[in-house]
């Protein structure tokens, strides 16, 4: 992480490319979840593929749906998606969380902009929460309330 902070001019574009792709608006995740119950098999399959591709960005919303699935089809698909996420392990999440830490250490306007972008991700996602906390710590260091 120290090396990334030292070469921030190279690290920030990399983080922008990789992290913001993982930060997904909650509306999009909710729409894909709703599509899991679409009458069209193709639409349901497409939604499943897209949610799987989103990975951890969709996890919190999928867990909420798992508590009370609107239909057996949605319940089955959500269960499969969550099982897939669990099997992927935590390495992707850990990498993203470390990137947030590097952005906080950099603290430049561009790093703050990336952190702000991450806070607009899926509600409840850990990456979003960590980015928000990072921004708050940066503000406290500057003496802002």
Buried (B, 14 or more C-beta within 10 A) or exposed (E): EEEBBEEBEEBBEEBBEEBBEBBBEBEBBBEBBBBBBBEEEEBBBBBBEBBBEBBBBBBBBBEBBBEEBEEEBBBEBBBEBBEEBEEEEEEBBEEBBEBBBBBBBBBEEBBBEBBEBBBBBBBEBBBBBBBBBBBEEBEEEEEEE
